[in-house]
Amino acid sequence: MNKLLIVLVLLACQVLHAQENVTIKFIRPSKFQGSAVKIRILINGNEYLIKNGTEISVNIPHDYVKPLAIEAKAGGASQTYRLRAIPEEKYVFETGFEFKGIYLKLLEGKELAVGEVIQKVDSAKAGGEWETKLKVDRDGKAAGFTIQRIDESEAIRQEWLARGGRIKNESVSFTGTYFGMKLKDFNTRVDGYGGGLSTAQNWINLKIPEYKTGISTWNSFSYGWSLDMLIYRYKLDVNIEGGSMNMSVLTLSYPIAANLGWTFGIGKFLDPGNWKGVALTLKYRPSLTLNLVSTSSTMEFSAPLNTTQTDYNSDTNASFNLGGVGVDFEFSNFTATMNKLAPMPKTKFSFFVLPPVGDTPLFISIGVGISWYSR
């Protein structure tokens, strides 16, 4: 376990350097006053030392949402500057000692104006307007659209992300499909249709990362279950010499699965609202599946036989899978990781159609899904 923590710490340090950075140069002119004292530059929990008559350049991960706090310290004196950074802008600071004590001033680089902010805009709001997306393929042979909106229980999820604890996620979805085509070379018609109903419940216990300088950790444990009910039917009509044959196949499937997961994150805070690092997720999903396959075929012969022959066949079986182990390892921030473990609740409707052009079968698919959160 100790070796694993060491590896994660090293990877966390590497990912921090891979984030979007602000480049800052610090210059300390050569002066007699305080020449023997080293000045400490503190940014996001990182410390840099600058000697008299030297300069250093640093790359600081930053999301540009909040001002970047820069502190210069020496002995009992300190000076703080809150940099309102702009993406792709380079900054130069001068620091040193003067009659009043230590100083820190900006020499080069433009900042955001007072009241001006840079932020990511999310057009989808909880319980707000429906978002519609239409897709048509390049040749115009297939089209589909999706309508969705964020559920009002997103407010519960956001509060949970800020405080941690236990939360319950539930979902229900339905899918339906149809396809049909005529095989001219075999004088055959094939049709298939069916759908499925899925439901799931999961409970997630989250211990949020504690804000502090240096390395911090967080973890979550999830458990729950899911149930699917799938039913499909295929029909095959074949014209044969002296008669015809009709075949029908009905399949029923009931997969039941348990969901277990544990996530461990290690990294550091860039500011009070921005944690970045690495996350290791272990998942276990044992499942039990019940299957029923029923087949019927009818052969009709014309004169002189004038007979009809029907055969039935059915098979029922069950399978238990103790496997289903998964491992995820990702470089990310806390919010992005939790959006995968506890996705945003949505109501979604989708439709897709592929017209029967040439040898392409007619294919139609619809789907409806709802997910929500509760404490």
Secondary structure, 3 states (H helix, E strand, C coil): CHHHHHHHHHHHHHHHHHCCEEEEEEECCCCCCCCCCCEEEEECCEEEEECCCCEEEEEEECCCCCCEEEEEEECCEEEEEEECCCCCCEEEEEEEEECCEEEEEEEECCCCCCCCCCCCCCCCCECCCCEEEEEECCCCCCEEEEEEEECCCHHHHHHHHHHCEEEEEEEEEEEEEEEEEEEHHHCEEEEEEEEEEEEEEEEEEEECCCCCCCEEEEEEEEEEEEEEEEEEEEEEEEEECCEEEEEEEEEEEEEEEEEEEEEEEEEEEEECCEEEEEEEEEEECCEEEEEEEEEEEEEEECCCCCEEEEEEEEEEEEEEECCCEEEEEEEEEHHHHHHHHCCCCEEEEEEEEECCCCCCCEEEEEEEEEEEEEC
